[in-house]
Structures are given as structure tokens and as C-alpha cells.
Amino acid sequence: MKILVLNCGSSSIKYQLFNMDGTEWDVLVAGVVEKIGLKGSFLKHQKDGKKVLLEGEILDHQAGIDYILGVLLSEKHGCIASLDEIDAVGHRVVHGGEEFNSSVYITDDVIKKMEECIDLAPLHNPPNLKGIEAITQLLPNVPQCGVFDTAFHQTMPKKAYMYAIPKTLYNQYGIRRYGFHGTSHRYVSSRACDMLGVDYKEQKIISCHLGNGASIAAIQNGESVDTSMGFTPLEGLVMGTRAGDLDLGAVTYIMDKEKIGTRSASVLFNKHSGLLGLTGISSDMREIQDAASEGDEIAQLGLDVYDYRVKKYIGAYAAAMGGVDILIFTGGIGENSGFRREVICKDLEFLGIEVNKEVNIGVIGDEKVVSTENSKTTVMVVPTNEELVIALDTKNIVEELANR
């Protein structure tokens, strides 16, 4: 079964074509369309380790997906002889609200419910829906499935997801903690247990997805019981450009002093805060680490704040679950920065966390246990693979429908 996985952003489309054969799988091609609707749009495509850049005018998402399908068919860069070889399409969808606690086969009713979630994710859900609409037009007979970032966290108990605000606001507008990066947390936590040969349903796991966007999840007995992101992806950890946890009083104070409205405030806290705002250097962890190594005190402060916030959440989630069996690092920073992992885990020995410094520092983007043999908590690096989860969920849904 060949499954096309699409991740549609506001001006980009990431794609991978999977060949799924039973429990085996491989990626035939992958790429991204950038600058949709903008000057200088292009497609970056990879096949068999070889990369190619194709430029062209791409006015909207349908044109972008049409371009992708054309490349898949091309003799030089493609891997299929006919679009009929595409058996299904899986879409990443950011927000499923309370409607969706699992991946779904996309129907008109599902699309309607997804549209009702637009207010919860106005920047993300509209382009996700554009991708679905484009496939409906271009491949009308191909089944489509939606995989939601929020679905994995729908197992959180009320005590974890409710805010202490008038309950009428929850009843009327759905204001509660939803959490994000669910597909990533689900994948790495399950994969870690597979690597260790332990029962996923009997573990207390803390998963740290550390990238430009960052979140931590507490996963107990195979279910998410808490996570750091909230109603939006703004809450929680310090991120590349997002402030993370911030006193609401400070928000209204800044708005009053700067005489800005809600839109400007949203841009300030989502796009100009985090590591970028704190250091004034960059949102890229590598550039901040380089500056700190050269003695820049503000850069070092940014790193200290970042590490401290992650460490606090690890401690909080260990307390919430009554311990921790497995601590996972994933995402661009979590997978590639051994030094950040070491600093974050420092002084967590009381939780049974002991990192093997020599092993840890050499792990870059590989699956590896980086704790010592004596560590009561297993510390691991597990590269995330959200696209694979989308492909597997899509395969399972389509096969179930076929067997009915």
C-alpha cells in the first residue's frame, strides 16, 4: 500500500510517500513546497538520498499538491507510473478540539467538525483543510485520513486540563488545555518501550520534545496524563520565539503600557519572545550556544532559563505520576544536543536519573540509551517520526474500512 502523507502549513506543504507492506515500510520520496502564494516559490524533493530544487509559480495549496503529484509521476524524480498507485492520503491536522480523540477517516461530517475547530487554531487548521480540499479535487477516489496533534492528549484527566476560570467559558468556548505534539509524544514513547522490550501499558514516561517549538508530556500506562502546552502551543516551556509560561497579569500590563491590542500581543508572545526575545540573538539554539561559549552573558542566561524550565517540568511530572521509569529526549534540540541533555538532567539524581556523559555527548540524532547502568530511570534519545505515525494510522483505518 502506498500512502502519501501531507503536512500543510500556511505557505508550505511537507510530503512523504510511504510504501507500506505489512509491518514493513520505507519512504520512497520526500520533500517540501515553500513560499506558496509568494514570489520565489519552489519545491525541494529527495529521492534515494539525492536532492533537487524545482522552482515555479505556486499560487495556492491545490497548485502545490498538483506540483507534488507531477513530481511523483516524473521519470527523472518520481517513483510511480500512475496516480492510481496512491492508495490513501494521510493529513496532519493540528487541532481536533474535543471532537477527535483518535485518527479518523475523513468524511463531509468530519470536515464540518474540523471547520468548527478553526477558532481554536486559526493559523493551522485552515491550511490543513486546504490540503484535504485539494486532494478531494485532484484525487477524488482516494481515501483520506486525518491525524490530530491534540488527539493523544485527550486522555488527560479534568484536573490536568481544566483552567481555574469561570466554567461558562469552557462550556461556551471550549477553553481548556489541549496540548500539542501528540503524534510525536505518542511515537517516541511507544518506540522507547519497543527498544527496551518493556510493556508500554506499565510504564511511567516523561517525553521531552525539544525543538523550536517544545513541549513535555507525562505518559502513564500508555496514556497522556499531562502536557506542558495548553489551549494554544504558547503555554509551557521557553521556545524559539514563544514565551511559554507567563503571568497573565504581565500580559495585560504590557498591553496597557505598550498600548497594543490582542493581535499585536499574540505576535509579541508567539513570534518575538522565547529565546529570541530573551537573548536578542536568535531563535536558533545553536547560535545561542555558540554565543554563550564565547562568553556572552545574555546568551548564557537564555540557556539557563531554557534548561531550568525543562528541569522543572520533569520534576513536576515525576511528582504527578509518582515516579518516572523512562525519560525521553526528542526534537531538533533533544535529539542533537548532548550538552543540553546533560545540563537538564544534572541534579535529578534524586529521581533516579543518571546520565552516562561519555555516551550521551556522542549521540546526535540516533536511537540510544544515554543513562548509566545504575540509573533507576532509563534516559533515552529517540528521534521522532510523526510522518510514520500518520502513515500507519492511515493504513490501519483504510484496511479496517475495507474489511467491513
C-alpha positions in Angstrom: 0.0 0.0 0.0 1.4 3.4 -1.0 0.4 6.3 1.3 1.0 9.9 0.7 1.5 11.9 3.9 0.8 15.7 3.8 1.6 18.4 6.3 0.1 21.6 5.0 1.2 24.9 6.6 0.1 28.4 5.8 2.7 28.7 3.0 4.2 25.3 2.8 3.5 21.6 2.2 5.7 18.9 3.6 5.2 15.5 2.0 6.4 11.9 2.1 5.3 8.9 0.0 5.4 5.6 2.0 5.4 2.1 0.8 3.7 0.1 3.5 4.0 -3.7 3.2 2.6 -5.5 6.3 4.7 -4.3 9.2 7.5 -3.2 6.9 7.7 0.3 5.4 10.0 2.6 3.6 10.0 6.2 2.3 10.0 6.3 -1.4 10.3 10.1 -1.8 10.1 13.2 0.5 10.1 16.9 0.1 8.6 20.3 0.8 6.9 23.1 -1.2 7.8 26.5 0.2 6.5 30.1 -0.3 3.1 29.1 -1.6 1.3 32.2 -2.9 4.6 34.2 -2.6 7.3 35.3 -5.0 10.1 32.7 -5.4 8.1 29.6 -4.6 9.9 26.3 -5.0 9.8 22.5 -4.3 12.7 20.7 -2.6 12.5 17.0 -3.4 14.5 14.0 -2.2 14.8 10.5 -3.7 17.4 7.8 -2.8 19.4 10.4 -0.9 19.6 12.8 -3.9 18.1 16.2 -3.6 16.7 18.5 -6.3 15.3 22.1 -6.2 12.5 22.8 -8.6 11.3 26.4 -8.9 7.9 27.5 -10.2 4.9 29.7 -9.6 2.8 28.0 -7.0 -0.2 30.2 -6.2 -2.2 28.1 -3.7 -2.3 24.7 -1.9 -4.0 22.9 -4.8 -1.4 24.1 -7.2 1.3 23.0 -4.7 -0.2 19.5 -4.3 -0.7 19.2 -8.1 3.0 20.1 -8.4 3.9 17.3 -5.9 1.8 14.8 -7.8 3.6 15.8 -11.0 7.0 15.2 -9.5 5.9 11.8 -8.1 5.0 10.8 -11.7 8.1 12.2 -13.4 10.5 9.7 -14.9 13.6 11.5 -13.5 12.5 12.3 -10.0 9.4 10.2 -9.4 8.6 6.7 -8.1 5.1 5.9 -9.5 3.8 5.3 -13.0 0.2 6.3 -12.3 -1.7 8.3 -9.6 -3.8 5.1 -9.2 -0.8 3.7 -7.3 -1.6 6.1 -4.4 -3.9 4.1 -2.1 -4.6 6.7 0.5 -3.6 10.1 1.8 -2.9 10.9 5.4 -3.1 14.5 6.7 -1.5 16.1 9.7 -4.2 18.2 11.4 -3.1 20.4 14.3 -6.3 20.8 16.3 -9.1 18.4 16.8 -10.7 20.0 19.8 -12.7 17.6 22.0 -14.3 16.1 18.9 -11.4 13.8 18.0 -9.5 11.5 20.4 -8.1 9.4 17.6 -7.2 9.5 13.9 -10.2 9.3 11.6 -11.4 8.6 8.0 -12.3 12.0 6.5 -15.9 12.5 5.6 -18.0 15.6 5.0 -19.1 15.4 8.6 -15.5 15.2 9.8 -14.6 18.2 7.7 -17.5 20.1 9.2 -16.3 19.3 12.7 -12.7 20.3 11.7 -14.1 23.6 10.5 -15.7 24.2 13.9 -12.2 23.9 15.4 -10.8 26.7 13.3 -11.3 29.3 16.1 -9.1 27.1 18.3 -6.3 27.0 15.7 -6.8 29.8 13.2 -3.2 29.7 11.8 -3.0 25.9 11.4 -6.4 24.3 10.7 -7.3 26.3 7.6 -4.2 25.2 5.6 -4.8 21.6 6.9 -8.3 21.8 5.4 -6.9 23.3 2.2 -4.8 20.2 1.7 -7.8 18.0 2.2 -9.8 20.0 -0.3 -7.0 19.9 -2.8 -6.8 16.1 -2.6 -10.6 15.8 -2.9 -10.3 17.8 -6.2 -7.2 16.1 -7.6 -7.7 12.5 -6.3 -11.4 12.3 -5.7 -11.5 8.5 -5.3 -8.6 8.2 -2.9 -9.5 7.8 0.8 -8.1 10.4 3.2 -7.4 10.3 6.9 -6.8 12.9 9.5 -4.3 12.5 12.3 -4.6 15.2 15.0 -1.8 16.7 17.2 -4.2 17.1 20.0 -5.8 13.6 20.0 -3.2 11.8 22.1 -3.7 14.2 25.0 -7.5 13.7 25.1 -6.8 11.1 27.8 -5.8 13.8 30.3 -8.0 13.9 33.4 -10.1 17.0 34.1 -7.8 18.0 36.9 -5.0 18.4 34.3 -6.8 20.1 31.5 -9.2 22.5 33.2 -8.3 26.1 33.9 -9.4 27.9 37.0 -11.6 30.4 35.1 -15.4 30.7 35.1 -16.7 27.3 33.8 -19.0 29.1 31.5 -16.0 30.0 29.4 -15.2 26.3 29.0 -18.8 25.4 28.3 -19.2 28.1 25.7 -15.8 28.4 24.0 -14.0 25.2 24.9 -11.3 27.0 26.7 -9.2 24.3 28.4 -5.7 22.7 28.0 -5.5 20.6 24.8 -1.8 20.0 24.4 0.1 19.5 21.1 3.0 17.5 19.6 0.8 14.5 20.5 1.8 12.5 17.5 5.5 12.9 18.4 5.0 12.1 22.1 2.9 9.0 21.1 5.5 7.7 18.7 8.7 8.2 20.8 7.1 6.8 24.0 5.9 3.7 22.2 9.2 3.3 20.3 11.2 3.6 23.5 9.3 0.8 25.1 9.8 -1.3 22.0 13.6 -0.7 22.2 13.7 -1.6 25.8 11.4 -4.6 25.5 9.0 -3.4 28.2 5.2 -3.2 28.4 4.1 0.3 27.2 1.0 -0.1 29.4 3.0 -0.4 32.6 5.5 2.5 32.3 5.7 6.0 33.7 7.3 8.0 30.9 8.3 11.7 30.5 8.7 12.7 26.9 10.6 15.9 26.1 10.0 17.2 22.6 12.6 20.0 22.4 12.8 21.9 19.1 11.9 25.4 18.0 8.5 24.5 19.4 8.8 22.5 22.6 6.6 20.5 25.0 6.8 17.8 27.6 4.3 15.1 28.2 3.6 12.8 31.2 2.6 9.4 29.9 1.4 6.8 32.3 0.3 3.3 31.4 0.2 4.2 27.7 -1.9 7.4 28.1 -1.1 11.1 28.2 -2.0 12.4 31.7 -0.5 15.8 31.4 1.4 18.0 28.9 3.0 21.4 29.0 1.3 23.1 26.1 -2.2 24.3 26.8 -5.1 25.9 25.0 -2.6 27.0 22.4 1.0 26.0 21.7 2.1 29.1 23.6 2.0 27.7 27.1 4.7 25.8 28.8 8.4 25.7 28.0 10.6 28.5 26.7 10.7 28.0 22.9 12.5 29.6 20.0 10.1 32.5 19.7 7.3 31.7 22.1 7.3 32.9 25.7 5.9 29.8 27.3 4.5 30.2 30.9 3.9 33.8 31.6 1.9 35.6 34.3 -1.4 36.8 32.8 -1.0 40.0 34.8 2.2 40.7 33.0 0.4 40.2 29.7 -2.3 42.8 30.4 0.3 45.1 32.0 2.4 45.0 28.8 -0.6 45.6 26.6 -1.6 48.6 28.7 1.9 50.1 28.7 2.6 49.4 25.0 -0.9 50.3 24.0 -1.3 47.2 21.9 -4.3 45.0 21.2 -4.8 41.3 21.2 -3.4 40.7 17.7 -0.2 42.6 18.4 0.1 40.9 21.8 -0.2 37.5 20.1 2.5 38.3 17.7 4.7 39.6 20.5 4.4 36.5 22.7 4.4 34.0 19.8 6.9 35.5 17.4 9.2 37.8 19.3 9.6 36.2 22.7 11.2 32.9 23.8 15.0 32.6 23.3 14.9 35.2 20.5 13.3 37.8 22.8 15.3 36.9 25.9 18.7 37.0 24.3 18.2 39.3 21.3 20.5 36.9 19.4 18.4 34.3 17.6 15.7 31.7 18.0 18.2 29.0 16.9 19.6 27.1 19.9 22.9 26.5 18.0 23.6 30.2 17.6 22.8 30.9 21.2 25.1 28.1 22.4 27.9 29.5 20.2 27.4 32.9 21.6 27.4 31.6 25.2 30.6 29.6 24.5 32.3 32.9 23.6 31.3 34.4 26.9 28.1 36.2 26.0 26.3 36.5 29.4 22.8 37.2 27.9 23.1 34.1 25.7 24.1 32.0 28.8 21.1 33.5 30.7 18.8 32.3 27.9 20.3 28.8 28.1 19.9 28.8 31.9 16.2 29.8 31.7 15.6 27.3 29.0 17.2 24.4 30.9 15.6 25.4 34.2 12.1 25.4 32.7 12.6 21.9 31.2 14.0 20.6 34.5 11.1 21.9 36.5 8.5 20.2 34.3 10.4 16.9 34.5 10.2 17.2 38.3 6.6 18.2 38.3 5.6 15.3 36.0 7.6 12.8 38.1 5.6 14.0 41.1 2.3 13.8 39.2 2.9 10.2 38.3 4.6 9.1 41.5 7.9 8.5 39.8 9.4 8.0 36.3 10.7 4.9 34.6 11.8 6.4 31.2 12.9 9.9 30.3 13.0 10.6 26.5 14.6 13.4 24.6 13.4 14.1 21.0 13.0 17.0 18.6 15.8 19.0 17.0 17.4 20.1 20.3 16.5 16.9 22.2 18.0 14.6 19.6 21.1 16.6 18.7 22.4 18.5 21.8 24.1 16.1 24.2 25.2 19.1 26.3 21.6 20.4 26.8 20.5 16.9 27.8 23.3 16.7 30.3 22.6 20.1 31.8 18.9 19.4 32.1 19.5 16.1 33.8 22.0 17.5 36.2 20.9 17.3 39.9 18.0 15.0 39.0 19.7 12.0 40.7 17.1 12.0 43.4 14.7 10.9 40.7 17.0 8.0 39.8 18.3 9.9 36.7 22.0 9.4 36.0 23.4 10.2 32.5 26.4 8.5 31.1 28.3 11.6 30.0 30.6 9.9 27.5 27.8 8.1 25.7 25.4 11.0 25.8 27.7 13.6 24.3 28.3 11.5 21.2 24.6 10.8 20.4 23.4 13.0 17.6 20.0 12.0 16.0 20.3 8.3 16.9 18.2 6.0 19.0 20.2 5.4 22.1 20.1 4.8 25.9 22.2 7.5 27.4 21.8 6.7 31.1 24.3 4.7 33.2 23.8 1.1 34.0 23.0 2.0 37.6 20.4 4.7 36.7 16.9 3.7 38.0 15.3 5.8 35.3 16.3 5.0 31.7 17.3 8.1 29.8 16.9 7.8 26.1 17.3 9.7 22.8 14.5 8.7 20.3 14.3 10.6 17.1 10.6 11.4 16.3 8.8 10.3 13.2 5.4 11.9 13.1 5.0 11.1 9.4 5.3 7.4 10.0 2.6 7.6 12.7 0.3 9.3 10.1 1.1 6.7 7.5 0.5 3.8 9.9 -2.8 5.2 11.2 -4.0 5.9 7.7 -3.1 2.3 6.6 -4.9 0.8 9.6 -8.1 3.0 9.1 -8.2 2.2 5.3 -7.7 -1.6 5.9 -10.4 -1.6 8.6 -12.8 0.1 6.2 -12.0 -2.4 3.5 -12.7 -5.4 5.9 -16.1 -4.2 7.0 
